[in-house]
Amino acid sequence: MNSILTPKNKIYDYSEQLNALQVGTFSDPFSFLGLHKVDESNYEVRVYLPDAKSVALASKPAKFLFKKYLNSDLFLLQVTEQELPMVNKLKVTYANHTRIQQDVYQFSSSISEEALYLFNEGTLERAYQHLGAHFIEHEGAKGVRFAVWAPNAKSVSVIGEFNCWQRSEHFMRKHLASGVWEIFIPELEAQQTYKYSVVDSYGNVSDRSDPFAFKMQQAPGTASVLQPLVSRKKPTSKQLKSRSRRNKIDAPICIYEVQLGSWKRRADEENRFLTYRELADDLVQYVKELGFTHLQLMPISEYPFDGSWGYQPVGLFSPTSRFGSYEDFVYFVEKCEDANLGLLIDWVPGHFPSDPHGLHKFDGTHLFEHADMRQGFHPDWNTYIYNYDRPEVKSFLLANAMYWLNEFQLDGLRVDAVASMLYLDYSRNDGEWIANQYGGRENLGAIACLQDVNRRCYGQDNNIMMVAEESTAWPGVTQSVEHQGLGFGFKWNMGWMNDSLSYISRDPIHRRYHHHEMTFSMAYAYSENYILPLSHDEVVHGKGALLSKMPGDDWQQFATLRAYYGFMYAHPGKKLLFMGSELAPRSEWDHNEGLDWQLLDSPAHLGIQRTVKQLNRIYQGEGALYECDNSPAGFQWIDGDNAEQSIFSFARYGKSKEDLLIVISHFTAQVFHQYKIGVPQTGVYEVILNTDDKALYGSGVTAVAGKQQLIESAAISSHGFENSIVLTIPPLTTLYLKRITG
């Protein structure tokens, strides 16, 4: 038996504890290290400091010199009760330096047991304030509290540049009831890097990034970074009112979707990314000039692989450092608010990648993901699926949604790949999935998780936007949770997008046979609160650019795209365009390059940009185009059956029936003169949009003679209406006619 004669002539055997310290598997270090009473009048201080040459009490180093245990890295010192006040700081001498430090094992736990209970319950909305790394003051010392959930680990320690990445210096305390490991380390500094060294039940060691880290190293680095939680400044009452107006169901919402790394690059500086601060100036101003109401960022949670565009995140709580610091991102958010530009970000709760520093088998077990590959693995993306049935995973995802909305005061979240979460058989063949408890294919845990996130987020602030990218006909996506819906505020209309792009990609001579592809969407237009998306997904992976989808010669391609945008802006539903849609590039999007801004030197491409700008201006100025998006009262077909001429005509109404706009979209290269169309109301109509206008690079065919572009209805019946107007229909054009007098 190994033993030692201590300064007070007491003999103790620490061989078992020493071995656990040396191999890094000490599961309960606070029971041994630090200050402990050894008998009625004596205490012993035990510290384990690899590579230390000597240890003493800093107050009287000559008198209180620790003794090595068996020439190991375990140092021992016995003191009396009267000498306890001197046990506050240690003087530690290494080969090349000496430092004064506090013993981390003298500190009690600083984490809330109530918070841990709620975390285990799945309801801890602000788990990010308790888990992770937080700068706090604890028992008179300033430092960082580390807390990580790893219930099945044998031991966990904090490693970092502050302890030379040694996993035997800062073993953490385990809270047995919650499975959370925690330690307070004094005198650490912001921007120091760290990880958790996790030893599983088989003795395997893995070094993991902090799931709750507010900052991470940019790839190829994988460490977490000590980052104080810096909330953005609170919006003013005026800004809060503006946010409330711009996010409502009856508001004009037009969204510009951006991938920050490829909107613009600094070609003169090795093609580098723009920083958050540069984007705060360039991008925000540009989006405002185009007339968009909202900016939507593709995922900005830290991600290792550029080619994933952020959709395989590892650091859900870390704004990517590709574009600058945490504080720089806060600055960007504030600049959006100052410009009255709504800001949404993509949120990815559907899966996570297999990177070894990430969440997969975090504590040696399938902790965040399902153990069964039929439930826990995505065959499409080679990623892992969260175990939505596990309460702690629900707390993790709920807290992440709350984090972006609370700390950055964003307008909302666009939730990626919702369909992949809802269906157990998503992208799986028979035999490759497991039915739920009722024998169905619905993922009940994911449904409950989404409902809880939406209910709590809207319950905290009903002026936000929670948007679902849901590609199926799942019922009630935007219905309230109380009415058995998923509780989202908006849903992407993928059906409209697929059908309309299919139609518009056809040769005009064939469009007459596919007329229904442009009209079918009105059969379900009011079943959800829809956003019409022309997103990044439509211009990658060999699909080509939007312009390249258009058939015909060069002029016809541009004309068709302008007319298509005009149709989109008049169709019920909010609008979303991916960056570059206003430039009409000929090649599909490449995330490794910035947009081709030189296209604007061409009148044809400039005409597309002017069309988008004009559409945004008209859209926001005409209540008929947005106020009743979700009501049949806002839309009326005039002629939805003119397949022969490929003409669609309809009326849009505002909340007042007097607020009327007539829309005519024509998708052949012919010109139709003396075209009669019925109108619901008598009066004078003004042409406020003609996508064939020469200023937009059109052919210049006018719908109505004269500079005023006015036409008065006549009491001649047509299309089931008692009154009509007669005008010229230009080629490949969308027209908007506004009723200006009765």
VOKEKE-444838 format. One record per residue (C-alpha): residue in one letter; y, x, z; residue number from 0. Coordinates in steps of 0.2 Angstrom, whole numbers, plus 5000, padded with zeros to 4 digits. Each point is the difference from the previous one (the first is absolute). Last residue first. Layout:
<pts>
  residu    py    px    pz  num
       A     Y     X     Z  NUM
...
</pts>
This chain:
<pts>
  residu    py    px    pz  num
       G  5281  4676  4702  741
       T  5007  5017  4999  740
       I  4992  5018  5001  739
       R  4982  4998  4996  738
       K  4993  5017  4999  737
       L  4990  5006  4985  736
       Y  4989  5015  5002  735
       L  4992  5007  4984  734
       T  4984  5011  4998  733
       T  4998  5008  4984  732
       L  4987  5007  4988  731
       P  5009  4994  4985  730
       P  5016  4989  5002  729
       I  4999  4981  5003  728
       T  5015  4992  4992  727
       L  5007  4984  5009  726
       V  4999  4981  5001  725
       I  5002  4991  5016  724
       S  4991  4985  5007  723
       N  5003  4983  5009  722
       E  4988  4986  5004  721
       F  4986  5011  5006  720
       G  4982  4999  4996  719
       H  5000  5016  4989  718
       S  5014  4993  4990  717
       S  5012  4986  5000  716
       I  5017  5001  4992  715
       A  5015  4996  5011  714
       A  5008  5017  4997  713
       S  5001  5015  5011  712
       E  5015  5012  4998  711
       I  4998  5018  4996  710
       L  5010  5015  5006  709
       Q  4998  5018  4995  708
       Q  5019  5003  5003  707
       K  5001  5013  4986  706
       G  4995  4987  4986  705
       A  4983  4994  4993  704
       V  4986  4997  5012  703
       A  4983  5009  5002  702
       T  5007  5016  4993  701
       V  4990  5013  4990  700
       G  5006  5017  5005  699
       S  4984  5010  4995  698
       G  4998  5006  5018  697
       Y  5004  5016  5008  696
       L  5006  4992  5016  695
       A  5018  5001  4995  694
       K  4994  4993  4983  693
       D  4994  4984  5009  692
       D  4982  4995  4996  691
       T  4997  4998  5019  690
       N  5012  4985  5000  689
       L  5006  4996  5017  688
       I  5015  4989  5006  687
       V  4999  4988  4986  686
       E  5012  4986  5006  685
       Y  4995  4981  5000  684
       V  5012  4986  4999  683
       G  4994  4983  5007  682
       T  4986  4988  5001  681
       Q  4985  5002  5011  680
       P  4981  5003  4998  679
       V  5002  5009  4983  678
       G  4989  4998  4984  677
       I  4999  5014  4988  676
       K  5005  5000  4982  675
       Y  4999  5016  4990  674
       Q  5013  5000  4986  673
       H  4995  5018  4995  672
       F  4983  5008  5005  671
       V  5000  5019  4998  670
       Q  4983  5008  4999  669
       A  4994  5016  5009  668
       T  4989  4990  5012  667
       F  5000  4998  5019  666
       H  5014  4987  5004  665
       S  5005  4997  5017  664
       I  5012  4985  5003  663
       V  5007  4997  5018  662
       I  5012  4986  5004  661
       L  5010  5002  5017  660
       L  5005  4985  5011  659
       D  5010  4999  5016  658
       E  5004  4981  4999  657
       K  4983  4997  5008  656
       S  5006  5009  5016  655
       K  4988  5011  5008  654
       G  5000  5010  4984  653
       Y  4991  4994  4985  652
       R  4991  5010  4986  651
       A  4996  4992  4983  650
       F  4987  5004  4988  649
       S  4997  5007  4982  648
       F  4985  5010  4994  647
       I  5000  5005  4982  646
       S  4985  5008  4991  645
       Q  5004  4991  4984  644
       E  4983  4992  4998  643
       A  4997  5000  5019  642
       N  5014  4988  5003  641
       D  4991  4992  5015  640
       G  5011  5004  5015  639
       D  5015  4990  4993  638
       I  5013  4994  5013  637
       W  4990  5005  5015  636
       Q  5008  4996  5016  635
       F  5003  5012  5015  634
       G  5009  5000  5017  633
       A  4994  4983  5006  632
       P  4982  5007  4999  631
       S  5004  5010  5016  630
       N  4997  5018  5004  629
       D  5013  5008  4989  628
       C  5013  4987  5005  627
       E  5015  5012  5003  626
       Y  4995  5013  4988  625
       L  5006  4998  4982  624
       A  5010  4984  5003  623
       G  5010  5009  5013  622
       E  5008  5010  4986  621
       G  5010  5016  5005  620
       Q  4985  5010  5006  619
       Y  4990  4997  4984  618
       I  5016  5003  4989  617
       R  5003  5017  5008  616
       N  4982  5006  5000  615
       L  4998  4994  4982  614
       Q  5015  5010  4995  613
       K  4994  5016  5008  612
       V  4983  4998  4993  611
       T  5007  4997  4982  610
       R  5012  5014  5002  609
       Q  4985  5012  5004  608
       I  4991  4993  4985  607
       G  5015  5003  4989  606
       L  5001  5018  5006  605
       H  4982  5002  4993  604
       A  5005  4994  4983  603
       P  5017  5009  5000  602
       S  4991  5017  5004  601
       D  5009  5012  5011  600
       L  4993  4989  5014  599
       L  4983  5008  4996  598
       Q  5007  5016  5007  597
       W  4995  4993  5017  596
       D  4982  5004  4998  595
       L  4993  4995  5017  594
       G  4995  5014  5011  593
       E  4983  5009  4997  592
       N  4984  5002  5010  591
       H  4998  4982  5003  590
       D  4998  4997  4982  589
       W  5005  4982  4994  588
       E  4994  4994  4983  587
       S  5008  5006  4984  586
       R  5013  4991  4989  585
       P  5012  4999  5014  584
       A  5010  4983  5001  583
       L  5014  5006  5011  582
       E  5002  4984  5010  581
       S  4981  5001  5004  580
       G  5003  5017  5006  579
       M  4997  4996  5018  578
       F  4988  4985  5002  577
       L  5007  4983  4998  576
       L  4999  4986  5013  575
       K  5006  4982  4999  574
       K  5000  4984  5011  573
       G  4991  4985  4993  572
       P  5003  4986  4988  571
       H  5002  5006  4982  570
       A  5018  5004  4995  569
       Y  4999  5019  5004  568
       M  4983  5002  4992  567
       F  5006  4991  4984  566
       G  5015  5012  4998  565
       Y  4989  5015  5004  564
       Y  4988  4994  4986  563
       A  5015  4998  4988  562
       R  5006  5018  5003  561
       L  4982  5006  4998  560
       T  4998  4991  4984  559
       A  5016  5007  4993  558
       F  4996  5017  5004  557
       Q  4983  4999  4992  556
       Q  5006  4991  4985  555
       W  5013  5014  4996  554
       D  4987  5013  5001  553
       D  4988  4991  4989  552
       G  4987  4987  5006  551
       P  4990  4998  5016  550
       M  5007  5002  5018  549
       K  4988  5009  5011  548
       S  5008  5016  4996  547
       L  5016  4994  5008  546
       L  4992  4995  5016  545
       A  4993  5018  5001  544
       G  4982  5004  4997  543
       K  4984  4992  5009  542
       G  4992  5017  5000  541
       H  4999  5002  5018  540
       V  5018  4996  5003  539
       V  5014  4987  4995  538
       E  4994  4984  5007  537
       D  4995  5006  5017  536
       H  5018  5006  5003  535
       S  5006  4982  5001  534
       L  5006  4986  4989  533
       P  4999  4988  5014  532
       L  5005  4981  5001  531
       I  5002  4996  5018  530
       Y  4993  4984  5006  529
       N  5001  4988  5015  528
       E  4983  4992  4998  527
       S  4993  4984  4992  526
       Y  5016  4997  4991  525
       A  4997  5009  4984  524
       Y  4982  4993  4999  523
       A  5000  4991  4983  522
       M  5016  5009  4995  521
       S  4990  5015  4998  520
       F  4991  4992  4985  519
       T  5015  5000  4989  518
       M  5001  5018  4994  517
       E  4981  5003  4997  516
       H  5000  4982  4993  515
       H  5008  5006  4984  514
       H  4985  5010  4996  513
       Y  4996  4994  4982  512
       R  5018  5000  4995  511
       R  5001  5018  5006  510
       H  4990  5006  4985  509
       I  5013  5002  4987  508
       P  5011  5008  5014  507
       D  4988  5014  5002  506
       R  4993  5000  5018  505
       S  5007  5010  5014  504
       I  5012  4986  5006  503
       Y  4985  4989  5003  502
       S  4990  5012  5010  501
       L  5015  5005  5010  500
       S  5004  4982  5004  499
       D  4983  4996  5006  498
       N  4997  5015  5011  497
       M  5017  4999  5008  496
       W  5000  4981  5002  495
       G  4983  5002  5009  494
       M  5005  5015  5010  493
       N  5014  4989  5009  492
       W  5004  5012  5014  491
       K  5000  4990  5016  490
       F  5015  4996  5012  489
       G  5003  4996  5018  488
       F  4982  5004  5006  487
       G  4992  4990  5014  486
       L  4982  5001  4995  485
       G  4999  4981  5000  484
       Q  4990  4989  5012  483
       H  5015  4988  5003  482
       E  5005  5009  5016  481
       V  4998  5016  4990  480
       S  5014  4995  4989  479
       Q  4997  4998  4981  478
       T  5004  5014  4989  477
       V  4982  5005  4996  476
       G  4995  4982  5001  475
       P  4985  5000  4989  474
       W  4992  5016  4993  473
       A  5002  4999  4981  472
       T  4998  5019  4997  471
       S  5011  5015  4998  470
       E  5009  5001  5017  469
       E  5014  5012  5001  468
       A  5007  4991  5015  467
       V  5018  5001  5006  466
       M  5007  4999  5017  465
       M  5019  4998  4999  464
       I  5011  5000  5015  463
       N  5012  4987  5007  462
       N  4988  4992  5012  461
       D  5001  5015  5012  460
       Q  4988  5002  5015  459
       G  4990  4985  4996  458
       Y  5000  5005  4981  457
       C  4992  5017  5005  456
       R  4988  4992  5013  455
       R  4994  4986  4988  454
       N  4998  5012  4986  453
       V  4990  5013  5009  452
       D  4990  4987  5009  451
       Q  4995  4991  4983  450
       L  4996  5017  4992  449
       C  4989  5005  5014  448
       A  4991  4983  5001  447
       I  4997  5001  4981  446
       A  4994  5017  5002  445
       G  4988  4995  5013  444
       L  4993  4985  4991  443
       N  4996  5010  4984  442
       E  4996  4985  4989  441
       R  4983  5002  4990  440
       G  4991  4986  5009  439
       G  4984  4999  5010  438
       Y  5008  4992  5015  437
       Q  5000  5017  5010  436
       N  5007  5009  4986  435
       A  4990  5006  4985  434
       I  4995  5018  4998  433
       W  5004  5009  4983  432
       E  4991  5011  4988  431
       G  4985  4989  4997  430
       D  5008  4990  4986  429
       N  5014  5011  4992  428
       R  5016  5006  5008  427
       S  5018  5000  4994  426
       Y  5005  4989  5015  425
       D  4984  4993  5007  424
       L  5007  4999  5018  423
       Y  5016  4992  4993  422
       L  5017  4999  5009  421
       M  5004  5018  5002  420
       S  4998  5005  4981  419
       A  5010  4984  4996  418
       V  5014  5007  5011  417
       A  5002  5015  4988  416
       D  5017  5007  5007  415
       V  5011  4990  5012  414
       R  5018  5000  4995  413
       L  5009  5003  5017  412
       G  5017  4993  5005  411
       D  5019  5001  5001  410
       L  4999  5017  5010  409
       Q  5007  5002  5017  408
       F  4995  5018  5001  407
       E  4993  5000  5018  406
       N  4995  4982  5000  405
       L  4993  4996  4983  404
       W  4992  5016  4997  403
       Y  4992  5001  5017  402
       M  4995  4981  5000  401
       A  4989  5003  4985  400
       N  4993  5015  5008  399
       A  4997  4992  5017  398
       L  4990  4986  4992  397
       L  4989  5013  4991  396
       F  4996  5009  5016  395
       S  4999  4985  5011  394
       K  4988  4993  4987  393
       V  4990  5016  5000  392
       E  4999  4999  5019  391
       P  4993  4982  4999  390
       R  4986  5004  4989  389
       D  4996  4987  4987  388
       Y  5012  5007  4987  387
       N  4988  5015  4999  386
       Y  5011  5009  4987  385
       I  4993  5004  4983  384
       Y  4997  5018  4994  383
       T  5004  5008  4984  382
       N  4991  5004  4984  381
       W  5012  4990  4990  380
       D  4990  4987  4991  379
       P  4984  5002  5011  378
       H  5010  4996  5016  377
       F  4990  5004  5015  376
       G  4999  4991  5017  375
       Q  4991  4984  4997  374
       R  4986  5004  4989  373
       M  5001  5018  5007  372
       D  4995  4994  5017  371
       A  5009  5009  5013  370
       H  5016  4990  4998  369
       E  5016  5010  5001  368
       F  5012  5005  5014  367
       L  4987  5007  5012  366
       H  4985  5004  4989  365
       T  4994  5013  5012  364
       G  5004  5019  5002  363
       D  5016  4996  5009  362
       F  5010  4997  4984  361
       K  4985  4996  4989  360
       H  5013  4998  4986  359
       L  5018  4999  5007  358
       G  5008  5015  4992  357
       H  4998  5019  5002  356
       P  4984  5000  4989  355
       D  5008  4991  4986  354
       S  4989  4984  4996  353
       P  5014  4989  4995  352
       F  5006  4984  5008  351
       H  4998  4981  4995  350
       G  5008  4983  5000  349
       P  5015  5002  5012  348
       V  5011  5008  4986  347
       W  5018  4995  5002  346
       D  5012  5001  4986  345
       I  5018  5001  5005  344
       L  5014  4987  4999  343
       L  5019  5004  5001  342
       G  5013  4987  4997  341
       L  5016  5007  4992  340
       N  5016  4995  5010  339
       A  5007  5017  4995  338
       D  5002  5004  5019  337
       E  4982  4995  5002  336
       C  4993  5011  4986  335
       K  5010  5015  5008  334
       E  4992  4996  5017  333
       V  4983  5002  4993  332
       F  5004  5016  4991  331
       Y  5008  5007  5016  330
       V  4984  4996  5010  329
       F  4990  5009  4986  328
       D  5010  5015  5003  327
       E  4997  4999  5019  326
       Y  4982  5001  4996  325
       S  5002  5015  4990  324
       G  5000  5003  4981  323
       F  4993  4993  4984  322
       R  4983  5006  5001  321
       S  5000  4998  5019  320
       T  4992  4983  4998  319
       P  5005  4987  5012  318
       S  4988  5002  5014  317
       F  4992  4985  5009  316
       L  4986  4997  4988  315
       G  4996  5018  4999  314
       V  4984  5001  4989  313
       P  5005  4989  4986  312
       Q  4990  4997  4984  311
       Y  5012  4989  4991  310
       G  5014  5012  5000  309
       W  5001  5004  4982  308
       S  4981  5004  5000  307
       G  5004  5015  4988  306
       D  5011  5008  5013  305
       F  4985  5003  5012  304
       P  5003  5003  5018  303
       Y  5009  4984  5005  302
       E  5013  4997  5013  301
       S  5006  4982  5001  300
       I  5012  4997  4985  299
       P  4991  4987  4991  298
       M  5008  4994  4984  297
       L  5018  4996  5004  296
       Q  5008  4983  4997  295
       L  5019  4999  4997  294
       H  5008  4982  5001  293
       T  5014  4991  4993  292
       F  5000  5008  4983  291
       G  5017  5000  4991  290
       L  4997  5015  4989  289
       E  5015  5008  5008  288
       K  4992  4997  5017  287
       V  4984  5008  4995  286
       Y  5010  5015  4994  285
       Q  5010  5002  5016  284
       V  4985  4999  5010  283
       L  4991  5013  4989  282
       D  5013  5013  4999  281
       D  5008  5001  5018  280
       A  4985  4995  5011  279
       L  4989  5009  4988  278
       E  5009  5016  5003  277
       R  4998  4997  5019  276
       Y  4982  4996  4998  275
       T  4997  5016  4990  274
       L  4998  5001  4982  273
       F  4984  5007  4995  272
       R  4999  5017  4991  271
       N  4998  5003  4981  270
       E  5002  5019  5003  269
       E  5018  4999  5005  268
       D  5009  4996  4983  267
       A  4988  4985  4997  266
       R  5006  4992  5016  265
       R  4988  4985  5000  264
       K  5004  4981  4998  263
       W  4990  4985  5003  262
       S  4984  5010  5001  261
       G  4998  5005  5019  260
       L  5009  4984  5006  259
       Q  4988  4988  4992  258
       V  5011  4985  4998  257
       E  4999  4981  4998  256
       Y  5017  4992  4996  255
       I  5000  4982  5008  254
       C  5009  4984  4994  253
       I  5002  4987  5014  252
       P  5012  4986  4997  251
       A  4999  4990  5016  250
       D  4990  4983  5003  249
       I  4986  5008  5009  248
       K  5011  5010  5011  247
       N  5001  5019  5000  246
       R  5018  5003  4994  245
       R  5008  4987  5012  244
       S  4992  5007  5016  243
       R  5004  5018  4994  242
       S  5018  4996  4998  241
       K  5001  4992  5017  240
       L  4992  5015  5008  239
       Q  5013  5011  4991  238
       K  5014  4990  5006  237
       S  4993  5000  5018  236
       T  4999  5019  4998  235
       P  4984  5009  4997  234
       K  4993  5011  5015  233
       K  5001  5018  4996  232
       R  4983  5007  4994  231
       S  4987  5004  5013  230
       V  4996  5018  5004  229
       L  4983  5003  5008  228
       P  5000  5018  5004  227
       Q  4989  5010  4988  226
       L  4986  5012  5005  225
       V  4992  5004  4984  224
       S  4982  4996  4995  223
       A  4989  5012  4991  222
       T  4993  4999  4982  221
       G  5009  5012  4990  220
       P  4996  4999  4981  219
       A  5009  4989  5000  218
       Q  5016  4996  5010  217
       Q  4998  5002  5019  216
       M  5001  4984  5009  215
       K  5013  4990  5009  214
       F  5000  4984  5011  213
       A  4982  5004  5006  212
       F  4990  4984  5005  211
       P  4983  5005  4992  210
       D  5003  5018  5006  209
       S  4992  5012  4988  208
       R  4982  5006  5004  207
       D  4991  5016  5004  206
       S  4982  4997  5000  205
       V  4986  5007  5012  204
       N  4982  4995  5000  203
       G  4992  5000  5017  202
       Y  4988  4986  4996  201
       S  5011  4988  5011  200
       D  5015  5004  4990  199
       V  5013  5014  5004  198
       V  5017  4996  4994  197
       S  5014  5013  4998  196
       Y  5016  4989  4998  195
       K  5014  5008  4990  194
       Y  5017  5008  5002  193
       T  5015  5007  4991  192
       Q  5017  5003  5009  191
       Q  5014  4990  4992  190
       A  5008  4995  5016  189
       E  4997  5012  5015  188
       L  4987  5001  5014  187
       E  5006  5003  5018  186
       P  4987  4990  5009  185
       I  4983  4994  4994  184
       F  4994  4982  5006  183
       I  4982  4996  4996  182
       E  4991  4984  4994  181
       W  4983  4995  4993  180
       V  4998  4981  4996  179
       G  4982  4993  5001  178
       S  5008  4984  5009  177
       A  4990  4998  5016  176
       L  4996  5019  5001  175
       H  5017  5006  4999  174
       K  4996  5018  4995  173
       R  5011  5015  5005  172
       M  5004  5013  4987  171
       F  4995  5018  4999  170
       H  5015  5011  4997  169
       E  4994  5018  5000  168
       S  4983  5000  4993  167
       R  5004  4994  4982  166
       Q  5010  5016  4996  165
       W  5012  4996  4986  164
       C  5011  5015  5005  163
       N  5006  4989  5015  162
       F  5017  4995  4994  161
       E  4995  5001  4982  160
       G  4988  4985  5003  159
       I  4984  4994  5008  158
       V  4999  4985  5011  157
       S  4983  4997  5008  156
       V  4986  4987  4998  155
       S  4983  4999  5009  154
       K  4984  4992  4997  153
       A  5007  4988  4988  152
       N  4994  4982  4999  151
       P  5016  4991  5006  150
       A  5012  5010  4989  149
       W  5017  4991  5001  148
       V  5014  5013  5001  147
       A  5014  5004  5013  146
       F  5012  5015  5001  145
       R  5014  4999  5012  144
       V  5013  5013  4995  143
       G  5012  5010  5012  142
       K  5014  4999  5012  141
       A  4995  5002  5018  140
       G  5006  4991  5016  139
       E  4984  4990  5002  138
       H  5000  4995  4982  137
       E  5014  5001  4987  136
       I  4995  4994  4983  135
       F  4998  5007  4982  134
       H  4986  4989  4993  133
       A  4984  5006  4990  132
       G  4989  4986  4994  131
       L  4995  4984  5010  130
       H  5012  4991  5011  129
       Q  5016  4996  4989  128
       Y  4989  4999  4985  127
       A  4990  4986  5008  126
       R  5015  4989  4998  125
       E  4991  4983  4996  124
       L  4986  5003  5012  123
       T  4989  4985  4996  122
       G  4983  5006  4996  121
       E  4993  4998  5018  120
       N  4996  5019  5001  119
       F  5019  5003  4996  118
       L  5005  4986  5013  117
       Y  4990  5009  5013  116
       L  5007  5017  4996  115
       A  5017  4993  5001  114
       E  4996  4993  5017  113
       E  4994  5017  5005  112
       S  5016  5008  4996  111
       I  5000  5018  4996  110
       S  5007  5014  5011  109
       S  4985  5006  5008  108
       S  5002  5012  5014  107
       F  5007  5018  4998  106
       Q  4993  5015  5008  105
       Y  4988  5003  4986  104
       V  5013  5005  4988  103
       D  5004  5016  5011  102
       Q  5018  5004  4996  101
       Q  5005  5016  4991  100
       I  5009  5016  5002   99
       R  4996  5012  4986   98
       T  4995  5018  4999   97
       H  4997  5010  4983   96
       N  4989  5011  4990   95
       A  4983  5001  5009   94
       Y  5003  4984  5009   93
       T  5008  4997  5017   92
       V  5002  4983  5008   91
       K  5012  4996  5013   90
       L  4997  4982  5006   89
       K  5011  4986  5006   88
       N  4999  4987  5013   87
       V  4989  5006  5014   86
       M  5013  5007  5012   85
       P  5002  4983  5008   84
       L  4981  5001  5005   83
       E  5002  5015  5011   82
       Q  5000  4989  5016   81
       E  4984  4991  4995   80
       T  4992  5017  4998   79
       V  4996  5009  4984   78
       Q  4985  5006  4991   77
       L  5002  5007  4982   76
       L  4987  5000  4986   75
       F  5001  5006  4982   74
       L  4987  4995  4987   73
       D  5001  5011  4984   72
       S  4984  5010  5006   71
       N  4998  5016  5010   70
       L  4988  4990  5012   69
       Y  5014  4989  5005   68
       K  5016  5009  4998   67
       K  5012  5001  5015   66
       F  5017  4992  5001   65
       L  5015  5010  5007   64
       F  5010  4992  5013   63
       K  5009  5013  5010   62
       A  5006  5011  4986   61
       P  5004  4985  4989   60
       K  5011  4991  5013   59
       S  5009  4986  4991   58
       A  4991  5001  4984   57
       L  4983  4998  5008   56
       A  4988  5012  4992   55
       V  4989  5002  4985   54
       S  4993  5016  4991   53
       K  4994  5006  4984   52
       A  5000  4983  4991   51
       D  4989  5000  4984   50
       P  4993  4983  5004   49
       L  5009  4990  5014   48
       Y  4990  4990  5011   47
       V  5009  4995  5016   46
       R  4994  4996  5017   45
       V  5011  4998  5015   44
       E  4991  4998  5017   43
       Y  5005  4991  5015   42
       N  4997  5004  5019   41
       S  5002  4991  5016   40
       E  4986  4986  5001   39
       D  4990  5008  4986   38
       V  5000  5003  4982   37
       K  5015  4989  4995   36
       H  5003  5002  4981   35
       L  5015  5006  4990   34
       G  4997  5002  4981   33
       L  4983  5000  4991   32
       F  4985  4992  5007   31
       S  5001  4981  4999   30
       F  5014  5001  4988   29
       P  4988  5008  4988   28
       D  4989  4985  4998   27
       S  4990  5001  4983   26
       F  4999  5019  5000   25
       T  4992  5004  4983   24
       G  5010  5015  4994   23
       V  4986  5013  5001   22
       Q  5009  5011  5012   21
       L  5006  4985  5011   20
       A  4983  4993  5001   19
       N  4993  5016  5005   18
       L  5013  5003  5013   17
       Q  4997  4983  5007   16
       E  4981  5003  5002   15
       S  5003  5018  5007   14
       Y  5013  4994  5013   13
       D  4990  5004  5016   12
       Y  5011  5001  5015   11
       I  5001  5012  5015   10
       K  5014  4999  5012    9
       N  5008  5016  5007    8
       K  5018  4994  4999    7
       P  5003  5011  4985    6
       T  4985  4993  4992    5
       L  4982  5009  5000    4
       I  4992  4995  4984    3
       S  4984  4992  4994    2
       N  4987  5001  4986    1
       M  4983  4993  5005    0
</pts>
